[in-house]
Amino acid sequence: MQLISTKICKTSDIGINNNLFGGTMLSWLDEAGGVMASETCCTPRMITLKIDEVLFKNPVKVNEHIRIYGRVVRMGTTSLGLYLEARRFNFNNFEEDLVCSTRAIFVRIDLNGDPVEIDLEIRKKYTNTPE
């Protein structure tokens, strides 16, 4: 998996139970996935079509560092699927704990917002991507 983003949980990111607000994590996953989708497809015009179920396995507290990883799991004609993981990084032992994971689908669009094909050479590169 490829590291695509890092975040620090700030006081302003905390919800009523003193954990990272789930909506903030979803935003981070969506942003990181969009960046990876754009870089993979060599275009700034990628939009989120779908984010699958997200299971929050571990809480995130103030000042904890989050690393978001991703990998391409599916390549279509106009879209690609990513598997995304958010992990909490521990500076004391350099270990990472899974916070949450999901799959997301991004679609390449043109200036009018209509789906457009991803370059054939890029699609070929990811045709046999393992699930």
LOSEKE-74065 format. One record per atom (N, C-alpha, C, O): z, y, x. Coordinates in steps of 0.05 Angstrom, whole numbers, padded with zeros to 5 digits, always signed. Example, Ala and Ser with C-alpha at 12.3 -4.5 7.8 and 13.67 -1.06 7.14 Angstrom:
BEGIN
+00156-00114+00264
+00156-00090+00246
+00156-00066+00264
+00169-00066+00285
+00142-00045+00257
+00143-00021+00273
+00157+00001+00258
+00161+00023+00268
END
This chain:
BEGIN
+00000-00024+00017
+00000+00000+00000
+00000+00025+00018
+00010+00024+00040
-00011+00045+00007
-00015+00070+00022
+00006+00091+00013
+00009+00095-00011
+00019+00104+00031
+00037+00126+00025
+00020+00150+00016
+00002+00158+00031
+00025+00160-00008
+00008+00182-00018
+00024+00207-00024
+00012+00229-00027
+00051+00205-00025
+00066+00230-00031
+00096+00225-00024
+00105+00203-00025
+00109+00247-00017
+00138+00246-00014
+00150+00269-00029
+00138+00291-00031
+00173+00265-00041
+00187+00285-00057
+00217+00284-00050
+00227+00264-00040
+00231+00306-00054
+00259+00308-00052
+00271+00315-00079
+00262+00334-00092
+00290+00300-00089
+00302+00306-00114
+00321+00330-00111
+00340+00330-00096
+00315+00351-00126
+00330+00376-00126
+00348+00377-00150
+00345+00363-00170
+00367+00395-00149
+00385+00399-00172
+00370+00406-00197
+00377+00397-00219
+00348+00421-00195
+00332+00428-00218
+00317+00404-00230
+00306+00406-00252
+00316+00381-00216
+00302+00357-00225
+00321+00338-00241
+00312+00318-00251
+00347+00345-00242
+00367+00327-00253
+00369+00331-00283
+00369+00353-00293
+00372+00308-00297
+00376+00308-00326
+00406+00308-00332
+00423+00312-00315
+00412+00303-00358
+00440+00306-00367
+00459+00284-00356
+00483+00287-00357
+00448+00262-00346
+00465+00241-00335
+00466+00241-00305
+00474+00221-00292
+00460+00264-00293
+00461+00268-00264
+00442+00250-00248
+00447+00243-00225
+00420+00242-00261
+00399+00227-00248
+00373+00243-00250
+00371+00262-00267
+00354+00236-00234
+00327+00249-00236
+00317+00245-00264
+00317+00223-00275
+00307+00267-00276
+00296+00267-00303
+00270+00249-00302
+00253+00253-00285
+00268+00230-00320
+00246+00212-00321
+00219+00226-00323
+00199+00217-00311
+00218+00247-00338
+00193+00262-00341
+00183+00274-00314
+00159+00276-00309
+00202+00282-00297
+00195+00292-00271
+00183+00270-00254
+00163+00274-00240
+00195+00246-00255
+00183+00223-00240
+00155+00217-00250
+00137+00211-00234
+00151+00218-00277
+00124+00212-00287
+00104+00233-00277
+00081+00226-00271
+00113+00258-00276
+00096+00279-00265
+00089+00274-00236
+00066+00277-00228
+00109+00266-00220
+00104+00260-00192
+00084+00237-00189
+00066+00238-00172
+00087+00216-00205
+00069+00193-00204
+00041+00201-00212
+00021+00193-00199
+00038+00217-00233
+00012+00226-00242
-00002+00243-00221
-00026+00239-00216
+00013+00261-00209
+00002+00278-00188
-00007+00262-00164
-00029+00266-00154
+00010+00244-00155
+00004+00228-00131
-00020+00210-00137
-00038+00206-00120
-00020+00198-00161
-00043+00181-00168
-00069+00196-00170
-00090+00186-00162
-00067+00220-00181
-00091+00237-00183
-00102+00244-00155
-00126+00245-00151
-00084+00250-00137
-00092+00256-00109
-00106+00232-00097
-00127+00234-00085
-00094+00208-00100
-00106+00184-00088
-00133+00178-00102
-00152+00170-00088
-00134+00181-00128
-00160+00176-00142
-00181+00195-00132
-00204+00187-00127
-00174+00221-00129
-00194+00240-00119
-00203+00234-00091
-00227+00236-00085
-00184+00227-00074
-00192+00221-00046
-00208+00195-00045
-00228+00194-00030
-00201+00175-00060
-00216+00150-00061
-00244+00154-00070
-00263+00142-00059
-00248+00170-00091
-00274+00174-00103
-00289+00199-00092
-00311+00205-00101
-00277+00212-00072
-00290+00235-00059
-00299+00257-00079
-00321+00267-00077
-00281+00264-00097
-00286+00285-00116
-00260+00297-00126
-00240+00283-00129
-00260+00323-00131
-00236+00335-00142
-00233+00332-00172
-00213+00339-00184
-00254+00321-00185
-00255+00319-00214
-00247+00291-00224
-00264+00275-00233
-00222+00285-00222
-00211+00260-00233
-00189+00268-00253
-00173+00285-00248
-00189+00255-00276
-00169+00260-00296
-00154+00234-00303
-00165+00212-00300
-00130+00237-00312
-00114+00214-00320
-00122+00204-00348
-00123+00220-00367
-00130+00179-00350
-00136+00167-00375
-00112+00154-00387
-00107+00155-00411
-00097+00140-00370
-00075+00123-00380
-00054+00118-00358
-00061+00114-00335
-00029+00119-00366
-00007+00109-00349
+00007+00087-00365
+00016+00092-00387
+00008+00064-00353
+00021+00041-00367
+00051+00045-00368
+00062+00065-00358
+00064+00025-00379
+00093+00025-00381
+00105+00029-00354
+00097+00018-00334
+00126+00046-00354
+00141+00051-00329
+00170+00041-00333
+00183+00049-00352
+00178+00023-00316
+00205+00012-00318
+00221+00025-00295
+00215+00022-00272
+00242+00040-00303
+00259+00054-00283
+00281+00034-00275
+00299+00027-00290
+00279+00025-00250
+00297+00004-00240
+00322+00015-00226
+00343+00002-00227
+00320+00038-00213
+00342+00049-00199
+00343+00079-00203
+00322+00092-00205
+00367+00091-00205
+00369+00120-00209
+00363+00135-00183
+00364+00124-00161
+00356+00160-00186
+00352+00178-00163
+00372+00201-00166
+00374+00213-00187
+00386+00207-00145
+00406+00228-00145
+00396+00252-00128
+00376+00251-00114
+00410+00275-00131
+00403+00299-00116
+00402+00293-00086
+00418+00279-00075
+00382+00305-00073
+00377+00303-00044
+00365+00277-00035
+00361+00273-00011
+00361+00258-00053
+00348+00233-00045
+00318+00237-00041
+00306+00253-00056
+00307+00224-00022
+00279+00226-00016
+00264+00203-00029
+00272+00180-00029
+00241+00210-00042
+00225+00191-00056
+00198+00189-00042
+00185+00209-00036
+00189+00165-00038
+00162+00160-00027
+00146+00146-00049
+00154+00127-00061
+00122+00157-00053
+00104+00145-00073
+00081+00132-00059
+00067+00144-00043
+00077+00107-00066
+00056+00090-00053
+00035+00082-00075
+00042+00081-00098
+00011+00077-00066
-00009+00068-00085
-00030+00050-00072
-00034+00050-00048
-00044+00035-00089
-00066+00019-00080
-00086+00016-00104
-00078+00016-00127
-00112+00015-00097
-00133+00011-00117
-00131-00018-00126
-00132-00037-00110
-00130-00022-00152
-00130-00049-00163
-00154-00055-00180
-00160-00078-00186
-00169-00035-00187
-00194-00039-00203
-00213-00016-00199
-00204+00007-00198
-00238-00022-00196
-00258-00001-00194
-00279-00006-00215
-00291-00028-00216
-00284+00014-00232
-00304+00012-00253
-00327+00030-00247
-00329+00041-00225
-00345+00034-00266
-00368+00051-00262
-00359+00081-00261
-00369+00096-00245
-00341+00088-00279
-00332+00116-00280
-00302+00119-00276
-00292+00142-00275
-00288+00097-00273
-00259+00099-00270
-00248+00080-00249
-00262+00062-00239
-00223+00085-00241
-00210+00067-00223
-00181+00063-00232
-00169+00082-00244
-00170+00040-00227
-00143+00034-00233
-00126+00033-00208
-00135+00023-00187
-00102+00045-00209
-00084+00045-00187
-00058+00032-00194
-00049+00034-00217
-00046+00019-00175
-00018+00010-00178
-00002+00030-00162
-00008+00035-00139
+00019+00041-00174
+00036+00061-00162
+00065+00052-00161
+00075+00040-00180
+00078+00058-00139
+00107+00052-00136
+00121+00077-00125
+00111+00090-00107
+00144+00082-00136
+00162+00103-00125
+00186+00088-00113
+00198+00071-00125
+00192+00096-00088
+00214+00083-00073
+00233+00104-00062
+00224+00125-00053
+00258+00098-00064
+00279+00116-00053
+00283+00108-00024
+00287+00085-00017
+00282+00128-00006
+00284+00123+00023
+00312+00129+00032
+00323+00150+00026
+00323+00110+00047
+00350+00113+00058
+00348+00119+00088
+00339+00103+00104
+00357+00143+00096
+00355+00151+00124
+00374+00136+00142
+00370+00136+00167
+00395+00125+00131
+00415+00111+00147
+00405+00084+00158
+00411+00077+00181
+00390+00070+00141
+00381+00043+00150
+00350+00041+00149
+00339+00019+00154
+00336+00062+00141
+00307+00063+00139
+00296+00044+00119
+00272+00036+00121
+00312+00036+00100
+00302+00018+00079
+00293+00034+00054
+00301+00057+00051
+00277+00021+00038
+00268+00033+00013
+00275+00015-00010
+00273-00009-00008
+00284+00028-00032
+00291+00013-00056
+00271+00022-00078
+00265+00046-00081
+00261+00003-00093
+00242+00009-00114
+00256+00025-00136
+00277+00016-00146
+00245+00047-00143
+00255+00063-00165
+00240+00057-00191
+00252+00051-00212
+00213+00056-00189
+00197+00049-00212
+00169+00043-00203
+00161+00049-00180
+00154+00030-00221
+00126+00024-00215
+00109+00025-00240
+00120+00023-00262
+00084+00029-00237
+00066+00030-00260
+00037+00026-00251
+00031+00025-00227
+00019+00023-00270
-00009+00024-00265
-00021+00048-00280
-00011+00055-00301
-00041+00060-00268
-00053+00083-00281
-00083+00082-00278
-00094+00070-00258
-00097+00093-00297
-00127+00094-00296
-00135+00123-00295
-00126+00139-00311
-00154+00129-00277
-00165+00155-00274
-00195+00154-00277
-00208+00134-00269
-00206+00175-00289
-00235+00176-00295
-00248+00199-00281
-00237+00222-00280
-00271+00194-00269
-00286+00216-00256
-00301+00231-00278
-00313+00218-00296
-00300+00258-00277
-00314+00274-00298
-00332+00294-00285
-00330+00300-00261
-00351+00305-00301
-00368+00327-00292
-00355+00353-00300
-00333+00354-00310
-00370+00375-00296
-00360+00402-00303
-00354+00405-00333
-00338+00422-00340
-00367+00389-00349
-00363+00391-00378
-00341+00373-00388
-00334+00373-00412
-00329+00358-00370
-00308+00339-00378
-00317+00312-00387
-00302+00296-00397
-00343+00307-00383
-00354+00281-00391
-00353+00261-00368
-00356+00269-00345
-00348+00236-00374
-00347+00215-00352
-00373+00215-00337
-00395+00217-00348
-00371+00211-00311
-00394+00209-00294
-00389+00186-00274
-00367+00181-00266
-00411+00173-00265
-00408+00150-00248
-00396+00157-00221
-00401+00179-00209
-00379+00139-00211
-00369+00141-00184
-00391+00131-00166
-00405+00112-00173
-00394+00144-00143
-00415+00137-00124
-00416+00106-00119
-00395+00093-00116
-00440+00095-00119
-00445+00067-00117
-00432+00055-00091
-00421+00034-00091
-00434+00070-00069
-00423+00060-00044
-00393+00058-00045
-00381+00039-00034
-00380+00076-00059
-00351+00075-00063
-00344+00051-00080
-00326+00036-00075
-00359+00047-00102
-00354+00025-00120
-00357-00002-00106
-00341-00020-00110
-00378-00004-00089
-00382-00029-00074
-00358-00035-00056
-00351-00059-00053
-00347-00015-00044
-00325-00018-00025
-00301-00031-00039
-00286-00046-00027
-00297-00025-00065
-00274-00034-00079
-00279-00055-00101
-00262-00062-00117
-00304-00066-00101
-00311-00086-00121
-00293-00110-00122
-00286-00120-00143
-00286-00120-00099
-00270-00144-00097
-00240-00138-00092
-00227-00153-00077
-00230-00116-00103
-00203-00109-00098
-00184-00129-00113
-00188-00133-00137
-00165-00141-00099
-00148-00160-00112
-00128-00146-00130
-00119-00124-00125
-00121-00160-00152
-00101-00150-00171
-00075-00153-00157
-00054-00146-00167
END
